[in-house]
Amino acid sequence: MAIPSTTNAGLASDATSINALRSSASRDPKAAVKETAKQFEALFMQELMKSMRAASMSSGMLDNEGSKLGTEMLDQQFATKMTGLPGGLSDMIAKQLERQLGVATGLTPPNLSSQPSKSAAAVATPQPRIPSKCAGDFVKAHDAAAKAVEAQTGIPASFMIAQAAHETGWGRKEIRGADGTDSHNLFGIKAGPGWTGPVAEVTTTEYINGRPQKVKAQFRAYASYEESFRDYAKLLKDSPRYAGVVANASSAKGFAQGLQRAGYATDPAYAEKLSKVINTTLRLQRVA
């Protein structure tokens, strides 16, 4: 009986995938060994891609937590798609595991369906470093709301999702009120004199005379993420200040530079950073 492929859906890092692998091992140990080998190959390919990227790309002040996280998750998805090919590394790993576990010689394999020993658990449960809220999940979570706003305004959904990712660190650093309430403010829009809705006051970083400084500021708070997307789009469409942003939304670079010229953020490298996150978002959407 064939076992379900965990590499097609992601690495076996959660309890459900691990239990499925253990259960399958008791029914078809050779297939379980083959699947485990694929897991190891996926981890190896991910580390290889990380090393190649580090050797070919220089990091600097323009790399931020959001762009690095998106690149890491993209590498993981590419790595899983390149594993399990005939004659690849997983075939060699599988043969070695078969010899060590006695599967190839017909000996009784370890009982992985019961509580595994430390050595068996190490074989069955490779542990990649996966963030609690990955870039791919963030893109999927906000795809519908962004596309609905795109249909109304013409602002590309991928650009809006990318800016939300950049502003919130892929959802890990969202603005919250003093009581911990989520403001649903994905775009860092401040509560100016004309805002009559609820607010969340937090400490944020502003660039004053080119230097980052911590200041307290009030931000708009919304009832939902969909409301945040709509308010952001309204700001860009209705304000003469951002007219050039919408006009140049045909390219990621033009969109990001338009926002910086309009003074959307005080960070002097905002356009470069946002362009990177937009490109990461576009790649994630292509491989999803």
C-alpha positions as CSV (number, residue, x, y, z in Angstrom):
1,M,0.0,0.0,0.0
2,A,1.4,3.4,-1.0
3,I,1.8,6.0,1.8
4,P,0.6,9.6,1.4
5,S,3.4,11.9,0.1
6,T,4.2,14.5,2.7
7,T,6.9,16.1,0.5
8,N,4.3,17.3,-1.9
9,A,2.4,19.3,0.8
10,G,5.5,20.2,2.9
11,L,8.0,18.7,5.2
12,A,6.8,16.2,7.9
13,S,7.2,18.7,10.8
14,D,3.7,18.4,12.3
15,A,2.2,15.7,14.4
16,T,-0.4,14.6,11.8
17,S,2.3,14.0,9.1
18,I,4.5,12.2,11.6
19,N,1.7,9.9,12.8
20,A,0.8,9.1,9.2
21,L,4.4,8.1,8.5
22,R,4.5,5.9,11.5
23,S,1.3,4.2,10.6
24,S,2.4,3.6,7.1
25,A,5.7,2.1,8.3
26,S,3.9,-0.7,10.0
27,R,2.0,-1.6,6.8
28,D,4.7,-0.9,4.2
29,P,8.1,-0.4,5.7
30,K,9.9,-0.1,2.4
31,A,7.6,2.7,1.2
32,A,8.0,4.5,4.6
33,V,11.8,4.4,4.2
34,K,11.5,5.8,0.7
35,E,9.3,8.7,2.0
36,T,11.7,9.4,4.9
37,A,14.6,9.6,2.4
38,K,12.6,12.2,0.5
39,Q,12.3,14.2,3.6
40,F,16.0,14.2,4.1
41,E,16.6,15.1,0.5
42,A,14.2,18.1,0.8
43,L,16.1,19.3,3.9
44,F,19.4,18.9,2.1
45,M,18.2,20.8,-1.0
46,Q,16.8,23.6,1.1
47,E,20.2,24.1,2.9
48,L,22.0,23.9,-0.5
49,M,19.8,26.6,-2.0
50,K,20.4,28.7,1.1
51,S,24.1,28.4,0.7
52,M,24.0,29.2,-3.0
53,R,21.9,32.3,-2.3
54,A,24.3,33.4,0.4
55,A,27.3,33.0,-1.9
56,S,25.6,34.8,-4.9
57,M,23.7,37.6,-3.1
58,S,25.1,40.2,-0.7
59,S,23.0,41.1,2.3
60,G,22.8,44.7,3.7
61,M,20.6,47.4,5.0
62,L,18.0,46.8,2.3
63,D,17.4,43.2,3.6
64,N,14.8,43.2,6.3
65,E,13.0,40.5,8.2
66,G,10.1,40.4,5.8
67,S,12.1,39.9,2.7
68,K,14.4,37.3,4.3
69,L,11.5,35.3,5.6
70,G,9.8,35.3,2.2
71,T,13.0,34.2,0.5
72,E,13.4,31.4,3.1
73,M,9.8,30.1,2.5
74,L,10.3,30.3,-1.2
75,D,13.5,28.2,-1.0
76,Q,11.6,25.6,1.0
77,Q,8.8,25.3,-1.6
78,F,11.3,25.0,-4.4
79,A,13.3,22.4,-2.4
80,T,10.3,20.2,-1.9
81,K,9.4,20.3,-5.6
82,M,12.9,19.1,-6.6
83,T,13.0,16.0,-4.3
84,G,12.1,12.4,-5.1
85,L,13.4,12.5,-8.7
86,P,14.6,9.1,-10.2
87,G,18.3,8.5,-9.5
88,G,18.5,11.4,-7.1
89,L,19.8,11.7,-3.6
90,S,16.7,10.2,-2.0
91,D,17.3,6.9,-3.8
92,M,20.8,6.6,-2.2
93,I,19.5,7.6,1.2
94,A,16.7,5.0,0.9
95,K,19.1,2.2,0.1
96,Q,21.3,3.1,3.1
97,L,18.3,3.2,5.4
98,E,17.0,-0.1,4.1
99,R,20.3,-1.8,4.9
100,Q,20.5,-0.2,8.4
101,L,16.9,-1.1,9.3
102,G,16.9,-4.5,7.7
103,V,14.1,-3.7,5.3
104,A,16.0,-4.8,2.1
105,T,17.1,-8.1,3.6
106,G,13.7,-9.1,4.8
107,L,14.4,-8.7,8.5
108,T,11.7,-7.4,10.8
109,P,11.8,-3.6,10.7
110,P,11.5,-1.4,13.7
111,N,7.9,-0.9,15.0
112,L,7.4,2.8,14.1
113,S,3.7,2.6,14.9
114,S,4.4,2.4,18.6
115,Q,6.5,4.9,20.7
116,P,9.7,5.1,18.7
117,S,13.2,4.9,20.2
118,K,15.4,8.0,20.0
119,S,17.2,6.7,16.9
120,A,13.9,5.8,15.1
121,A,12.4,9.1,15.9
122,A,15.4,10.9,14.4
123,V,14.9,9.0,11.2
124,A,11.2,9.6,11.0
125,T,11.0,13.2,12.1
126,P,13.4,15.7,10.5
127,Q,12.8,19.1,11.9
128,P,13.3,22.0,9.5
129,R,13.1,25.6,10.9
130,I,9.6,26.7,9.9
131,P,8.2,30.1,11.1
132,S,4.9,30.0,13.0
133,K,3.3,32.2,10.4
134,C,4.9,31.6,7.0
135,A,4.9,33.9,4.0
136,G,2.9,31.5,1.9
137,D,0.1,31.4,4.5
138,F,0.0,35.2,4.7
139,V,-0.4,35.5,1.0
140,K,-3.2,33.0,0.9
141,A,-5.0,34.5,3.9
142,H,-5.3,38.0,2.3
143,D,-5.7,37.0,-1.3
144,A,-9.5,37.2,-1.5
145,A,-9.7,40.6,0.2
146,A,-6.9,42.0,-1.9
147,K,-8.5,40.8,-5.2
148,A,-11.9,42.3,-4.2
149,V,-10.3,45.7,-3.7
150,E,-8.3,45.3,-6.9
151,A,-11.5,44.8,-8.8
152,Q,-12.9,48.0,-7.4
153,T,-9.7,50.2,-7.7
154,G,-7.3,48.6,-10.2
155,I,-4.5,48.5,-7.7
156,P,-2.7,45.1,-8.1
157,A,-3.7,42.7,-5.4
158,S,-0.1,41.3,-5.2
159,F,1.3,44.8,-4.6
160,M,-1.2,45.4,-1.7
161,I,-0.5,42.0,-0.1
162,A,3.3,42.7,-0.4
163,Q,3.0,46.1,1.2
164,A,0.9,44.5,4.0
165,A,3.6,41.9,4.4
166,H,6.4,44.5,4.5
167,E,4.5,46.6,7.1
168,T,3.7,43.7,9.4
169,G,6.7,41.4,8.9
170,W,4.4,38.8,7.2
171,G,1.8,39.2,9.9
172,R,4.1,38.6,12.8
173,K,4.3,42.2,14.0
174,E,0.8,43.6,13.6
175,I,-0.3,46.7,15.4
176,R,-2.1,46.0,18.6
177,G,-3.7,48.2,21.2
178,A,-2.6,48.6,24.8
179,D,-4.9,45.8,25.8
180,G,-3.6,43.5,23.1
181,T,-6.5,44.0,20.7
182,D,-5.7,43.5,17.1
183,S,-6.1,46.7,15.1
184,H,-6.2,44.8,11.8
185,N,-4.1,47.7,10.4
186,L,-2.0,46.0,7.8
187,F,-0.6,49.1,6.2
188,G,0.6,51.2,9.1
189,I,-1.9,54.0,8.4
190,K,-1.8,56.6,11.1
191,A,-4.9,58.2,12.7
192,G,-4.7,61.8,11.5
193,P,-7.1,64.7,12.5
194,G,-9.7,63.5,10.1
195,W,-10.0,60.0,11.5
196,T,-13.0,59.5,13.8
197,G,-12.7,55.7,14.3
198,P,-10.9,53.7,17.0
199,V,-7.1,54.0,17.3
200,A,-4.2,52.0,18.7
201,E,-1.2,53.8,20.1
202,V,2.1,52.1,19.8
203,T,5.8,52.9,19.7
204,T,7.1,52.9,16.2
205,T,10.3,53.8,14.3
206,E,10.4,57.0,12.3
207,Y,13.4,58.4,10.3
208,I,14.1,62.0,11.4
209,N,16.8,63.7,9.4
210,G,17.8,60.3,8.1
211,R,18.2,58.7,11.4
212,P,15.8,56.1,13.0
213,Q,14.1,57.1,16.2
214,K,11.5,55.5,18.4
215,V,8.3,57.6,18.8
216,K,4.8,57.0,20.0
217,A,2.0,57.3,17.4
218,Q,-1.7,56.6,17.0
219,F,-2.8,54.2,14.2
220,R,-6.2,53.5,12.7
221,A,-8.0,50.4,14.0
222,Y,-10.4,48.4,12.0
223,A,-13.0,45.7,12.6
224,S,-11.4,43.4,10.0
225,Y,-8.6,42.9,7.5
226,E,-11.0,43.5,4.7
227,E,-11.8,46.9,6.1
228,S,-8.0,47.7,6.3
229,F,-7.6,46.8,2.6
230,R,-10.6,49.0,1.6
231,D,-9.4,52.0,3.6
232,Y,-5.9,51.7,2.2
233,A,-7.2,51.6,-1.3
234,K,-9.5,54.6,-0.6
235,L,-6.5,56.6,0.7
236,L,-4.5,55.9,-2.5
237,K,-7.4,56.6,-4.8
238,D,-8.9,59.7,-3.2
239,S,-5.8,61.6,-2.0
240,P,-4.1,63.8,-4.7
241,R,-0.9,63.1,-2.8
242,Y,-1.0,59.4,-4.0
243,A,-2.3,60.0,-7.6
244,G,1.1,59.2,-9.0
245,V,1.2,55.9,-7.1
246,V,-1.9,54.5,-8.8
247,A,-0.8,55.8,-12.1
248,N,2.5,53.9,-11.9
249,A,1.1,50.7,-10.5
250,S,2.0,48.8,-13.7
251,S,5.4,47.8,-12.2
252,A,6.6,46.8,-8.8
253,K,9.4,49.4,-8.9
254,G,7.2,52.2,-10.1
255,F,4.6,51.5,-7.4
256,A,7.2,51.3,-4.6
257,Q,9.0,54.4,-5.8
258,G,5.7,56.3,-6.1
259,L,4.8,55.5,-2.5
260,Q,8.2,56.8,-1.3
261,R,8.0,60.0,-3.4
262,A,4.6,60.7,-2.0
263,G,6.0,60.3,1.6
264,Y,4.1,57.2,2.6
265,A,7.0,56.3,4.9
266,T,10.0,58.1,6.3
267,D,12.4,55.2,5.7
268,P,14.8,56.4,2.9
269,A,15.2,52.9,1.6
270,Y,11.4,52.1,1.7
271,A,11.1,51.7,-2.1
272,E,14.0,49.3,-2.4
273,K,12.7,47.2,0.6
274,L,9.1,47.1,-0.7
275,S,10.2,46.2,-4.2
276,K,12.0,43.1,-2.8
277,V,8.9,42.0,-0.9
278,I,6.7,42.5,-3.9
279,N,8.9,40.3,-6.0
280,T,8.9,37.6,-3.3
281,T,5.1,37.8,-3.1
282,L,4.9,37.3,-6.9
283,R,7.2,34.3,-6.8
284,L,5.2,32.8,-3.9
285,Q,1.9,33.2,-5.9
286,R,3.5,31.5,-8.9
287,V,4.6,28.4,-7.0
288,A,1.5,28.1,-4.8
